Amino acid sequence: MYNRNIKIYRGVDNRIDLQVRNSDEKAADTTGSTLVFNLVERETQTLVAKKDCVTVAASTGKYYVTLTQS
């Protein structure tokens, strides 16, 4: 699993596209699974937001989550 810094901007909806991959770096079939996106604050490691991901194509592990201003 890779962690990347993601920039979130205020005043606009931020869409984050996600791709689930297996240990061989191939697209994973996530049919029947529910993914949850957790946004954690960098310094304190506290949970800022928790949202269910929207499925684009479960057979190829593609999802997205939209973070709104609220």
mmCIF file of the N, C-alpha and C atoms, coordinates in Angstrom:
data_MODEL
# 
_entry.id   MODEL 
# 
loop_
_atom_site.group_PDB 
_atom_site.id 
_atom_site.type_symbol 
_atom_site.label_atom_id 
_atom_site.label_alt_id 
_atom_site.label_comp_id 
_atom_site.label_asym_id 
_atom_site.label_entity_id 
_atom_site.label_seq_id 
_atom_site.pdbx_PDB_ins_code 
_atom_site.Cartn_x 
_atom_site.Cartn_y 
_atom_site.Cartn_z 
_atom_site.occupancy 
_atom_site.B_iso_or_equiv 
_atom_site.pdbx_formal_charge 
_atom_site.auth_seq_id 
_atom_site.auth_comp_id 
_atom_site.auth_asym_id 
_atom_site.auth_atom_id 
_atom_site.pdbx_PDB_model_num 
ATOM 1   N N  . MET A 1 1  ? 0.846   -1.177 0.000   1.00 0.00 ? 1  MET A N  1 
ATOM 2   C CA . MET A 1 1  ? 0.000   0.000  0.000   1.00 0.00 ? 1  MET A CA 1 
ATOM 3   C C  . MET A 1 1  ? 0.886   1.234  0.000   1.00 0.00 ? 1  MET A C  1 
ATOM 4   N N  . TYR A 1 2  ? 0.500   2.176  -0.805  1.00 0.00 ? 2  TYR A N  1 
ATOM 5   C CA . TYR A 1 2  ? 1.256   3.405  -0.903  1.00 0.00 ? 2  TYR A CA 1 
ATOM 6   C C  . TYR A 1 2  ? 0.448   4.554  -0.321  1.00 0.00 ? 2  TYR A C  1 
ATOM 7   N N  . ASN A 1 3  ? 1.100   5.395  0.436   1.00 0.00 ? 3  ASN A N  1 
ATOM 8   C CA . ASN A 1 3  ? 0.468   6.612  0.949   1.00 0.00 ? 3  ASN A CA 1 
ATOM 9   C C  . ASN A 1 3  ? 1.031   7.787  0.182   1.00 0.00 ? 3  ASN A C  1 
ATOM 10  N N  . ARG A 1 4  ? 0.163   8.595  -0.332  1.00 0.00 ? 4  ARG A N  1 
ATOM 11  C CA . ARG A 1 4  ? 0.582   9.800  -1.039  1.00 0.00 ? 4  ARG A CA 1 
ATOM 12  C C  . ARG A 1 4  ? -0.091  10.993 -0.409  1.00 0.00 ? 4  ARG A C  1 
ATOM 13  N N  . ASN A 1 5  ? 0.615   12.104 -0.413  1.00 0.00 ? 5  ASN A N  1 
ATOM 14  C CA . ASN A 1 5  ? 0.007   13.336 0.065   1.00 0.00 ? 5  ASN A CA 1 
ATOM 15  C C  . ASN A 1 5  ? -0.981  13.830 -0.982  1.00 0.00 ? 5  ASN A C  1 
ATOM 16  N N  . ILE A 1 6  ? -2.176  14.182 -0.535  1.00 0.00 ? 6  ILE A N  1 
ATOM 17  C CA . ILE A 1 6  ? -3.218  14.659 -1.427  1.00 0.00 ? 6  ILE A CA 1 
ATOM 18  C C  . ILE A 1 6  ? -3.586  16.063 -1.005  1.00 0.00 ? 6  ILE A C  1 
ATOM 19  N N  . LYS A 1 7  ? -3.611  16.984 -1.954  1.00 0.00 ? 7  LYS A N  1 
ATOM 20  C CA . LYS A 1 7  ? -3.992  18.357 -1.650  1.00 0.00 ? 7  LYS A CA 1 
ATOM 21  C C  . LYS A 1 7  ? -5.497  18.506 -1.799  1.00 0.00 ? 7  LYS A C  1 
ATOM 22  N N  . ILE A 1 8  ? -6.136  19.031 -0.755  1.00 0.00 ? 8  ILE A N  1 
ATOM 23  C CA . ILE A 1 8  ? -7.570  19.271 -0.738  1.00 0.00 ? 8  ILE A CA 1 
ATOM 24  C C  . ILE A 1 8  ? -7.766  20.782 -0.700  1.00 0.00 ? 8  ILE A C  1 
ATOM 25  N N  . TYR A 1 9  ? -8.619  21.311 -1.560  1.00 0.00 ? 9  TYR A N  1 
ATOM 26  C CA . TYR A 1 9  ? -8.831  22.750 -1.644  1.00 0.00 ? 9  TYR A CA 1 
ATOM 27  C C  . TYR A 1 9  ? -10.194 23.125 -1.073  1.00 0.00 ? 9  TYR A C  1 
ATOM 28  N N  . ARG A 1 10 ? -10.246 24.240 -0.375  1.00 0.00 ? 10 ARG A N  1 
ATOM 29  C CA . ARG A 1 10 ? -11.495 24.737 0.199   1.00 0.00 ? 10 ARG A CA 1 
ATOM 30  C C  . ARG A 1 10 ? -12.322 25.447 -0.862  1.00 0.00 ? 10 ARG A C  1 
ATOM 31  N N  . GLY A 1 11 ? -13.637 25.393 -0.682  1.00 0.00 ? 11 GLY A N  1 
ATOM 32  C CA . GLY A 1 11 ? -14.528 26.122 -1.576  1.00 0.00 ? 11 GLY A CA 1 
ATOM 33  C C  . GLY A 1 11 ? -14.922 25.380 -2.835  1.00 0.00 ? 11 GLY A C  1 
ATOM 34  N N  . VAL A 1 12 ? -14.361 24.201 -3.061  1.00 0.00 ? 12 VAL A N  1 
ATOM 35  C CA . VAL A 1 12 ? -14.703 23.410 -4.242  1.00 0.00 ? 12 VAL A CA 1 
ATOM 36  C C  . VAL A 1 12 ? -14.853 21.952 -3.827  1.00 0.00 ? 12 VAL A C  1 
ATOM 37  N N  . ASP A 1 13 ? -15.552 21.173 -4.658  1.00 0.00 ? 13 ASP A N  1 
ATOM 38  C CA . ASP A 1 13 ? -15.624 19.736 -4.429  1.00 0.00 ? 13 ASP A CA 1 
ATOM 39  C C  . ASP A 1 13 ? -14.338 19.105 -4.951  1.00 0.00 ? 13 ASP A C  1 
ATOM 40  N N  . ASN A 1 14 ? -13.749 18.240 -4.156  1.00 0.00 ? 14 ASN A N  1 
ATOM 41  C CA . ASN A 1 14 ? -12.510 17.564 -4.518  1.00 0.00 ? 14 ASN A CA 1 
ATOM 42  C C  . ASN A 1 14 ? -12.811 16.094 -4.790  1.00 0.00 ? 14 ASN A C  1 
ATOM 43  N N  . ARG A 1 15 ? -12.631 15.664 -6.037  1.00 0.00 ? 15 ARG A N  1 
ATOM 44  C CA . ARG A 1 15 ? -12.844 14.262 -6.382  1.00 0.00 ? 15 ARG A CA 1 
ATOM 45  C C  . ARG A 1 15 ? -11.497 13.551 -6.384  1.00 0.00 ? 15 ARG A C  1 
ATOM 46  N N  . ILE A 1 16 ? -11.448 12.439 -5.676  1.00 0.00 ? 16 ILE A N  1 
ATOM 47  C CA . ILE A 1 16 ? -10.222 11.646 -5.594  1.00 0.00 ? 16 ILE A CA 1 
ATOM 48  C C  . ILE A 1 16 ? -10.516 10.285 -6.211  1.00 0.00 ? 16 ILE A C  1 
ATOM 49  N N  . ASP A 1 17 ? -9.792  9.949  -7.273  1.00 0.00 ? 17 ASP A N  1 
ATOM 50  C CA . ASP A 1 17 ? -9.953  8.664  -7.944  1.00 0.00 ? 17 ASP A CA 1 
ATOM 51  C C  . ASP A 1 17 ? -8.996  7.655  -7.319  1.00 0.00 ? 17 ASP A C  1 
ATOM 52  N N  . LEU A 1 18 ? -9.494  6.451  -7.074  1.00 0.00 ? 18 LEU A N  1 
ATOM 53  C CA . LEU A 1 18 ? -8.711  5.400  -6.421  1.00 0.00 ? 18 LEU A CA 1 
ATOM 54  C C  . LEU A 1 18 ? -8.679  4.152  -7.282  1.00 0.00 ? 18 LEU A C  1 
ATOM 55  N N  . GLN A 1 19 ? -7.557  3.445  -7.240  1.00 0.00 ? 19 GLN A N  1 
ATOM 56  C CA . GLN A 1 19 ? -7.388  2.181  -7.954  1.00 0.00 ? 19 GLN A CA 1 
ATOM 57  C C  . GLN A 1 19 ? -6.861  1.156  -6.957  1.00 0.00 ? 19 GLN A C  1 
ATOM 58  N N  . VAL A 1 20 ? -7.605  0.078  -6.750  1.00 0.00 ? 20 VAL A N  1 
ATOM 59  C CA . VAL A 1 20 ? -7.175  -0.995 -5.850  1.00 0.00 ? 20 VAL A CA 1 
ATOM 60  C C  . VAL A 1 20 ? -6.351  -1.979 -6.658  1.00 0.00 ? 20 VAL A C  1 
ATOM 61  N N  . ARG A 1 21 ? -5.166  -2.309 -6.129  1.00 0.00 ? 21 ARG A N  1 
ATOM 62  C CA . ARG A 1 21 ? -4.267  -3.233 -6.824  1.00 0.00 ? 21 ARG A CA 1 
ATOM 63  C C  . ARG A 1 21 ? -3.859  -4.360 -5.891  1.00 0.00 ? 21 ARG A C  1 
ATOM 64  N N  . ASN A 1 22 ? -3.530  -5.513 -6.470  1.00 0.00 ? 22 ASN A N  1 
ATOM 65  C CA . ASN A 1 22 ? -3.070  -6.647 -5.667  1.00 0.00 ? 22 ASN A CA 1 
ATOM 66  C C  . ASN A 1 22 ? -1.553  -6.578 -5.487  1.00 0.00 ? 22 ASN A C  1 
ATOM 67  N N  . SER A 1 23 ? -0.971  -7.606 -4.882  1.00 0.00 ? 23 SER A N  1 
ATOM 68  C CA . SER A 1 23 ? 0.469   -7.593 -4.598  1.00 0.00 ? 23 SER A CA 1 
ATOM 69  C C  . SER A 1 23 ? 1.322   -7.625 -5.857  1.00 0.00 ? 23 SER A C  1 
ATOM 70  N N  . ASP A 1 24 ? 0.749   -8.024 -6.995  1.00 0.00 ? 24 ASP A N  1 
ATOM 71  C CA . ASP A 1 24 ? 1.472   -8.037 -8.269  1.00 0.00 ? 24 ASP A CA 1 
ATOM 72  C C  . ASP A 1 24 ? 1.296   -6.739 -9.048  1.00 0.00 ? 24 ASP A C  1 
ATOM 73  N N  . GLU A 1 25 ? 0.690   -5.734 -8.394  1.00 0.00 ? 25 GLU A N  1 
ATOM 74  C CA . GLU A 1 25 ? 0.440   -4.418 -9.010  1.00 0.00 ? 25 GLU A CA 1 
ATOM 75  C C  . GLU A 1 25 ? -0.557  -4.493 -10.163 1.00 0.00 ? 25 GLU A C  1 
ATOM 76  N N  . LYS A 1 26 ? -1.416  -5.506 -10.152 1.00 0.00 ? 26 LYS A N  1 
ATOM 77  C CA . LYS A 1 26 ? -2.472  -5.633 -11.152 1.00 0.00 ? 26 LYS A CA 1 
ATOM 78  C C  . LYS A 1 26 ? -3.783  -5.190 -10.531 1.00 0.00 ? 26 LYS A C  1 
ATOM 79  N N  . ALA A 1 27 ? -4.701  -4.730 -11.365 1.00 0.00 ? 27 ALA A N  1 
ATOM 80  C CA . ALA A 1 27 ? -6.005  -4.287 -10.882 1.00 0.00 ? 27 ALA A CA 1 
ATOM 81  C C  . ALA A 1 27 ? -6.702  -5.443 -10.164 1.00 0.00 ? 27 ALA A C  1 
ATOM 82  N N  . ALA A 1 28 ? -7.213  -5.164 -8.968  1.00 0.00 ? 28 ALA A N  1 
ATOM 83  C CA . ALA A 1 28 ? -7.854  -6.189 -8.148  1.00 0.00 ? 28 ALA A CA 1 
ATOM 84  C C  . ALA A 1 28 ? -9.368  -6.174 -8.369  1.00 0.00 ? 28 ALA A C  1 
ATOM 85  N N  . ASP A 1 29 ? -9.955  -7.358 -8.398  1.00 0.00 ? 29 ASP A N  1 
ATOM 86  C CA . ASP A 1 29 ? -11.404 -7.486 -8.498  1.00 0.00 ? 29 ASP A CA 1 
ATOM 87  C C  . ASP A 1 29 ? -11.981 -7.332 -7.091  1.00 0.00 ? 29 ASP A C  1 
ATOM 88  N N  . THR A 1 30 ? -12.751 -6.283 -6.861  1.00 0.00 ? 30 THR A N  1 
ATOM 89  C CA . THR A 1 30 ? -13.304 -5.992 -5.537  1.00 0.00 ? 30 THR A CA 1 
ATOM 90  C C  . THR A 1 30 ? -14.820 -6.154 -5.520  1.00 0.00 ? 30 THR A C  1 
ATOM 91  N N  . THR A 1 31 ? -15.336 -6.987 -6.399  1.00 0.00 ? 31 THR A N  1 
ATOM 92  C CA . THR A 1 31 ? -16.778 -7.222 -6.465  1.00 0.00 ? 31 THR A CA 1 
ATOM 93  C C  . THR A 1 31 ? -17.273 -7.735 -5.116  1.00 0.00 ? 31 THR A C  1 
ATOM 94  N N  . GLY A 1 32 ? -18.343 -7.120 -4.623  1.00 0.00 ? 32 GLY A N  1 
ATOM 95  C CA . GLY A 1 32 ? -18.915 -7.504 -3.344  1.00 0.00 ? 32 GLY A CA 1 
ATOM 96  C C  . GLY A 1 32 ? -18.289 -6.817 -2.144  1.00 0.00 ? 32 GLY A C  1 
ATOM 97  N N  . SER A 1 33 ? -17.321 -5.948 -2.373  1.00 0.00 ? 33 SER A N  1 
ATOM 98  C CA . SER A 1 33 ? -16.647 -5.237 -1.288  1.00 0.00 ? 33 SER A CA 1 
ATOM 99  C C  . SER A 1 33 ? -17.120 -3.796 -1.206  1.00 0.00 ? 33 SER A C  1 
ATOM 100 N N  . THR A 1 34 ? -17.012 -3.227 -0.025  1.00 0.00 ? 34 THR A N  1 
ATOM 101 C CA . THR A 1 34 ? -17.298 -1.817 0.189   1.00 0.00 ? 34 THR A CA 1 
ATOM 102 C C  . THR A 1 34 ? -16.022 -1.147 0.662   1.00 0.00 ? 34 THR A C  1 
ATOM 103 N N  . LEU A 1 35 ? -15.594 -0.105 -0.032  1.00 0.00 ? 35 LEU A N  1 
ATOM 104 C CA . LEU A 1 35 ? -14.395 0.621  0.366   1.00 0.00 ? 35 LEU A CA 1 
ATOM 105 C C  . LEU A 1 35 ? -14.776 1.880  1.127   1.00 0.00 ? 35 LEU A C  1 
ATOM 106 N N  . VAL A 1 36 ? -14.002 2.186  2.168   1.00 0.00 ? 36 VAL A N  1 
ATOM 107 C CA . VAL A 1 36 ? -14.216 3.373  2.981   1.00 0.00 ? 36 VAL A CA 1 
ATOM 108 C C  . VAL A 1 36 ? -12.951 4.212  2.925   1.00 0.00 ? 36 VAL A C  1 
ATOM 109 N N  . PHE A 1 37 ? -13.107 5.505  2.631   1.00 0.00 ? 37 PHE A N  1 
ATOM 110 C CA . PHE A 1 37 ? -11.987 6.444  2.562   1.00 0.00 ? 37 PHE A CA 1 
ATOM 111 C C  . PHE A 1 37 ? -11.870 7.145  3.909   1.00 0.00 ? 37 PHE A C  1 
ATOM 112 N N  . ASN A 1 38 ? -10.698 7.065  4.529   1.00 0.00 ? 38 ASN A N  1 
ATOM 113 C CA . ASN A 1 38 ? -10.433 7.741  5.798   1.00 0.00 ? 38 ASN A CA 1 
ATOM 114 C C  . ASN A 1 38 ? -9.412  8.851  5.566   1.00 0.00 ? 38 ASN A C  1 
ATOM 115 N N  . LEU A 1 39 ? -9.768  10.073 5.939   1.00 0.00 ? 39 LEU A N  1 
ATOM 116 C CA . LEU A 1 39 ? -8.860  11.213 5.838   1.00 0.00 ? 39 LEU A CA 1 
ATOM 117 C C  . LEU A 1 39 ? -8.287  11.460 7.226   1.00 0.00 ? 39 LEU A C  1 
ATOM 118 N N  . VAL A 1 40 ? -6.962  11.369 7.353   1.00 0.00 ? 40 VAL A N  1 
ATOM 119 C CA . VAL A 1 40 ? -6.286  11.484 8.635   1.00 0.00 ? 40 VAL A CA 1 
ATOM 120 C C  . VAL A 1 40 ? -5.382  12.710 8.621   1.00 0.00 ? 40 VAL A C  1 
ATOM 121 N N  . GLU A 1 41 ? -5.442  13.494 9.685   1.00 0.00 ? 41 GLU A N  1 
ATOM 122 C CA . GLU A 1 41 ? -4.599  14.692 9.814   1.00 0.00 ? 41 GLU A CA 1 
ATOM 123 C C  . GLU A 1 41 ? -3.151  14.259 10.018  1.00 0.00 ? 41 GLU A C  1 
ATOM 124 N N  . ARG A 1 42 ? -2.231  14.898 9.310   1.00 0.00 ? 42 ARG A N  1 
ATOM 125 C CA . ARG A 1 42 ? -0.840  14.466 9.259   1.00 0.00 ? 42 ARG A CA 1 
ATOM 126 C C  . ARG A 1 42 ? -0.127  14.504 10.607  1.00 0.00 ? 42 ARG A C  1 
ATOM 127 N N  . GLU A 1 43 ? -0.216  15.603 11.327  1.00 0.00 ? 43 GLU A N  1 
ATOM 128 C CA . GLU A 1 43 ? 0.568   15.753 12.549  1.00 0.00 ? 43 GLU A CA 1 
ATOM 129 C C  . GLU A 1 43 ? 0.010   14.948 13.729  1.00 0.00 ? 43 GLU A C  1 
ATOM 130 N N  . THR A 1 44 ? -1.307  14.997 13.927  1.00 0.00 ? 44 THR A N  1 
ATOM 131 C CA . THR A 1 44 ? -1.896  14.364 15.115  1.00 0.00 ? 44 THR A CA 1 
ATOM 132 C C  . THR A 1 44 ? -2.453  12.974 14.851  1.00 0.00 ? 44 THR A C  1 
ATOM 133 N N  . GLN A 1 45 ? -2.533  12.575 13.586  1.00 0.00 ? 45 GLN A N  1 
ATOM 134 C CA . GLN A 1 45 ? -3.076  11.280 13.190  1.00 0.00 ? 45 GLN A CA 1 
ATOM 135 C C  . GLN A 1 45 ? -4.538  11.094 13.620  1.00 0.00 ? 45 GLN A C  1 
ATOM 136 N N  . THR A 1 46 ? -5.285  12.185 13.745  1.00 0.00 ? 46 THR A N  1 
ATOM 137 C CA . THR A 1 46 ? -6.697  12.100 14.097  1.00 0.00 ? 46 THR A CA 1 
ATOM 138 C C  . THR A 1 46 ? -7.543  11.979 12.829  1.00 0.00 ? 46 THR A C  1 
ATOM 139 N N  . LEU A 1 47 ? -8.656  11.285 12.949  1.00 0.00 ? 47 LEU A N  1 
ATOM 140 C CA . LEU A 1 47 ? -9.554  11.078 11.821  1.00 0.00 ? 47 LEU A CA 1 
ATOM 141 C C  . LEU A 1 47 ? -10.335 12.357 11.550  1.00 0.00 ? 47 LEU A C  1 
ATOM 142 N N  . VAL A 1 48 ? -10.199 12.890 10.332  1.00 0.00 ? 48 VAL A N  1 
ATOM 143 C CA . VAL A 1 48 ? -10.868 14.131 9.947   1.00 0.00 ? 48 VAL A CA 1 
ATOM 144 C C  . VAL A 1 48 ? -12.191 13.830 9.252   1.00 0.00 ? 48 VAL A C  1 
ATOM 145 N N  . ALA A 1 49 ? -12.195 12.858 8.346   1.00 0.00 ? 49 ALA A N  1 
ATOM 146 C CA . ALA A 1 49 ? -13.403 12.518 7.605   1.00 0.00 ? 49 ALA A CA 1 
ATOM 147 C C  . ALA A 1 49 ? -13.382 11.040 7.248   1.00 0.00 ? 49 ALA A C  1 
ATOM 148 N N  . LYS A 1 50 ? -14.578 10.469 7.156   1.00 0.00 ? 50 LYS A N  1 
ATOM 149 C CA . LYS A 1 50 ? -14.741 9.067  6.774   1.00 0.00 ? 50 LYS A CA 1 
ATOM 150 C C  . LYS A 1 50 ? -15.920 8.999  5.813   1.00 0.00 ? 50 LYS A C  1 
ATOM 151 N N  . LYS A 1 51 ? -15.671 8.515  4.573   1.00 0.00 ? 51 LYS A N  1 
ATOM 152 C CA . LYS A 1 51 ? -16.724 8.462  3.555   1.00 0.00 ? 51 LYS A CA 1 
ATOM 153 C C  . LYS A 1 51 ? -16.654 7.151  2.798   1.00 0.00 ? 51 LYS A C  1 
ATOM 154 N N  . ASP A 1 52 ? -17.828 6.656  2.399   1.00 0.00 ? 52 ASP A N  1 
ATOM 155 C CA . ASP A 1 52 ? -17.880 5.479  1.533   1.00 0.00 ? 52 ASP A CA 1 
ATOM 156 C C  . ASP A 1 52 ? -17.471 5.882  0.124   1.00 0.00 ? 52 ASP A C  1 
ATOM 157 N N  . CYS A 1 53 ? -16.724 5.010  -0.540  1.00 0.00 ? 53 CYS A N  1 
ATOM 158 C CA . CYS A 1 53 ? -16.296 5.267  -1.908  1.00 0.00 ? 53 CYS A CA 1 
ATOM 159 C C  . CYS A 1 53 ? -17.402 4.868  -2.877  1.00 0.00 ? 53 CYS A C  1 
ATOM 160 N N  . VAL A 1 54 ? -17.453 5.556  -4.013  1.00 0.00 ? 54 VAL A N  1 
ATOM 161 C CA . VAL A 1 54 ? -18.419 5.260  -5.069  1.00 0.00 ? 54 VAL A CA 1 
ATOM 162 C C  . VAL A 1 54 ? -17.736 4.328  -6.077  1.00 0.00 ? 54 VAL A C  1 
ATOM 163 N N  . THR A 1 55 ? -18.419 3.251  -6.419  1.00 0.00 ? 55 THR A N  1 
ATOM 164 C CA . THR A 1 55 ? -17.857 2.264  -7.338  1.00 0.00 ? 55 THR A CA 1 
ATOM 165 C C  . THR A 1 55 ? -17.968 2.746  -8.783  1.00 0.00 ? 55 THR A C  1 
ATOM 166 N N  . VAL A 1 56 ? -16.851 2.714  -9.496  1.00 0.00 ? 56 VAL A N  1 
ATOM 167 C CA . VAL A 1 56 ? -16.832 2.988  -10.931 1.00 0.00 ? 56 VAL A CA 1 
ATOM 168 C C  . VAL A 1 56 ? -16.854 1.655  -11.668 1.00 0.00 ? 56 VAL A C  1 
ATOM 169 N N  . ALA A 1 57 ? -15.931 0.759  -11.311 1.00 0.00 ? 57 ALA A N  1 
ATOM 170 C CA . ALA A 1 57 ? -15.856 -0.580 -11.903 1.00 0.00 ? 57 ALA A CA 1 
ATOM 171 C C  . ALA A 1 57 ? -15.236 -1.521 -10.871 1.00 0.00 ? 57 ALA A C  1 
ATOM 172 N N  . ALA A 1 58 ? -16.066 -2.295 -10.173 1.00 0.00 ? 58 ALA A N  1 
ATOM 173 C CA . ALA A 1 58 ? -15.566 -3.184 -9.127  1.00 0.00 ? 58 ALA A CA 1 
ATOM 174 C C  . ALA A 1 58 ? -14.685 -4.293 -9.700  1.00 0.00 ? 58 ALA A C  1 
ATOM 175 N N  . SER A 1 59 ? -14.958 -4.720 -10.918 1.00 0.00 ? 59 SER A N  1 
ATOM 176 C CA . SER A 1 59 ? -14.161 -5.797 -11.515 1.00 0.00 ? 59 SER A CA 1 
ATOM 177 C C  . SER A 1 59 ? -12.719 -5.379 -11.754 1.00 0.00 ? 59 SER A C  1 
ATOM 178 N N  . THR A 1 60 ? -12.465 -4.079 -11.882 1.00 0.00 ? 60 THR A N  1 
ATOM 179 C CA . THR A 1 60 ? -11.099 -3.584 -12.061 1.00 0.00 ? 60 THR A CA 1 
ATOM 180 C C  . THR A 1 60 ? -10.630 -2.751 -10.876 1.00 0.00 ? 60 THR A C  1 
ATOM 181 N N  . GLY A 1 61 ? -11.424 -2.686 -9.804  1.00 0.00 ? 61 GLY A N  1 
ATOM 182 C CA . GLY A 1 61 ? -11.017 -2.000 -8.579  1.00 0.00 ? 61 GLY A CA 1 
ATOM 183 C C  . GLY A 1 61 ? -10.987 -0.492 -8.667  1.00 0.00 ? 61 GLY A C  1 
ATOM 184 N N  . LYS A 1 62 ? -11.828 0.104  -9.505  1.00 0.00 ? 62 LYS A N  1 
ATOM 185 C CA . LYS A 1 62 ? -11.837 1.563  -9.656  1.00 0.00 ? 62 LYS A CA 1 
ATOM 186 C C  . LYS A 1 62 ? -12.962 2.182  -8.834  1.00 0.00 ? 62 LYS A C  1 
ATOM 187 N N  . TYR A 1 63 ? -12.593 3.176  -8.032  1.00 0.00 ? 63 TYR A N  1 
ATOM 188 C CA . TYR A 1 63 ? -13.525 3.880  -7.150  1.00 0.00 ? 63 TYR A CA 1 
ATOM 189 C C  . TYR A 1 63 ? -13.198 5.360  -7.153  1.00 0.00 ? 63 TYR A C  1 
ATOM 190 N N  . TYR A 1 64 ? -14.101 6.145  -6.594  1.00 0.00 ? 64 TYR A N  1 
ATOM 191 C CA . TYR A 1 64 ? -13.800 7.549  -6.321  1.00 0.00 ? 64 TYR A CA 1 
ATOM 192 C C  . TYR A 1 64 ? -14.548 8.003  -5.092  1.00 0.00 ? 64 TYR A C  1 
ATOM 193 N N  . VAL A 1 65 ? -14.063 9.070  -4.500  1.00 0.00 ? 65 VAL A N  1 
ATOM 194 C CA . VAL A 1 65 ? -14.711 9.696  -3.359  1.00 0.00 ? 65 VAL A CA 1 
ATOM 195 C C  . VAL A 1 65 ? -14.675 11.197 -3.600  1.00 0.00 ? 65 VAL A C  1 
ATOM 196 N N  . THR A 1 66 ? -15.770 11.875 -3.242  1.00 0.00 ? 66 THR A N  1 
ATOM 197 C CA . THR A 1 66 ? -15.838 13.329 -3.404  1.00 0.00 ? 66 THR A CA 1 
ATOM 198 C C  . THR A 1 66 ? -15.868 13.964 -2.027  1.00 0.00 ? 66 THR A C  1 
ATOM 199 N N  . LEU A 1 67 ? -14.906 14.834 -1.782  1.00 0.00 ? 67 LEU A N  1 
ATOM 200 C CA . LEU A 1 67 ? -14.848 15.582 -0.524  1.00 0.00 ? 67 LEU A CA 1 
ATOM 201 C C  . LEU A 1 67 ? -15.404 16.972 -0.792  1.00 0.00 ? 67 LEU A C  1 
ATOM 202 N N  . THR A 1 68 ? -16.463 17.313 -0.070  1.00 0.00 ? 68 THR A N  1 
ATOM 203 C CA . THR A 1 68 ? -17.079 18.612 -0.228  1.00 0.00 ? 68 THR A CA 1 
ATOM 204 C C  . THR A 1 68 ? -16.586 19.572 0.842   1.00 0.00 ? 68 THR A C  1 
ATOM 205 N N  . GLN A 1 69 ? -16.947 20.828 0.705   1.00 0.00 ? 69 GLN A N  1 
ATOM 206 C CA . GLN A 1 69 ? -16.499 21.836 1.657   1.00 0.00 ? 69 GLN A CA 1 
ATOM 207 C C  . GLN A 1 69 ? -16.972 21.519 3.067   1.00 0.00 ? 69 GLN A C  1 
ATOM 208 N N  . SER A 1 70 ? -18.163 20.967 3.195   1.00 0.00 ? 70 SER A N  1 
ATOM 209 C CA . SER A 1 70 ? -18.679 20.655 4.533   1.00 0.00 ? 70 SER A CA 1 
ATOM 210 C C  . SER A 1 70 ? -17.949 19.474 5.119   1.00 0.00 ? 70 SER A C  1 
# 
